[in-house]
Amino acid sequence: TYISAGRFCRFPFRRLLQQFGLISYPVYLVHIAIIMTVMTNGFFVSLADSPHLNALLTTVLIVIPLSAAMGALLHHFIEKPFLTLRPKYIKT
């Protein structure tokens, strides 16, 4: 899998990419809710005259960090405990 492929890479961000691989599905699940919350409540970054640049800044400064944080929390407190409950298919 792409998570285990990180073992063969030798670059500084290997551990970061492996961790993001673990939280990628929870991030996928929550990112739309976070985008809708930002849009509904008007949490926009307005530092430039261009609406496209403001949308990019809002995404980079608000949506991506919140999505990563919520994905990490969901993985740690919901996904990991449920994964320990599943039956083991391969005996080691």
C-alpha positions in Angstrom: 0.0 0.0 0.0 1.0 3.6 -0.3 1.5 3.9 3.5 4.0 1.0 3.6 5.8 2.3 0.5 7.1 5.2 2.7 9.5 2.7 4.3 11.5 2.6 1.2 11.7 6.3 0.7 14.6 8.2 2.2 13.6 11.9 2.5 12.8 14.2 5.4 9.0 14.2 5.1 8.6 10.5 5.1 7.0 10.3 8.6 4.8 13.3 7.8 3.5 11.6 4.6 2.9 8.3 6.5 0.9 10.1 9.1 -1.2 12.0 6.5 -1.8 8.6 4.8 -3.3 7.4 8.1 -5.7 10.4 8.4 -6.5 10.8 4.7 -9.9 9.0 4.9 -11.1 11.0 8.0 -9.9 14.2 6.2 -11.9 13.2 3.2 -15.0 12.7 5.4 -14.8 16.0 7.1 -13.4 18.5 4.6 -16.8 19.2 2.9 -18.4 20.0 6.3 -15.5 22.3 7.2 -15.8 24.1 3.8 -19.5 24.5 4.3 -19.0 25.8 7.8 -16.4 28.3 6.7 -18.6 29.5 3.8 -21.8 29.7 5.9 -20.2 31.6 8.8 -18.1 33.9 6.6 -14.7 32.9 8.0 -12.9 34.2 4.9 -9.4 35.6 4.6 -9.5 38.9 2.8 -6.0 40.0 2.4 -5.9 40.7 -1.3 -8.0 42.4 -3.9 -8.5 39.2 -5.9 -11.3 36.9 -4.8 -9.4 34.0 -6.2 -6.4 34.7 -4.1 -8.6 35.2 -1.1 -10.2 31.8 -1.7 -6.7 30.2 -2.0 -5.6 31.9 1.2 -8.8 30.8 3.0 -8.2 27.2 1.8 -4.5 27.2 2.8 -4.8 29.1 6.1 -8.2 27.8 7.4 -9.7 24.8 5.6 -6.6 22.6 5.2 -5.3 23.0 8.8 -8.8 22.4 10.3 -9.4 19.4 8.0 -6.1 17.9 9.0 -6.7 18.5 12.7 -10.3 17.1 12.6 -9.0 14.1 10.6 -6.3 13.4 13.2 -8.9 13.6 16.0 -11.3 11.3 14.2 -8.6 8.8 13.4 -7.3 8.8 17.0 -10.5 8.8 18.9 -12.9 6.9 16.6 -11.2 5.0 13.8 -8.3 3.5 15.9 -10.5 2.2 18.7 -12.9 0.6 16.2 -10.0 -1.0 14.3 -8.9 -2.8 17.4 -12.4 -4.4 17.6 -12.3 -6.1 14.2 -11.4 -9.7 14.0 -7.9 -10.7 13.0 -8.0 -12.3 9.6 -4.4 -13.4 9.6 -2.9 -15.2 12.6 0.6 -14.0 13.4 
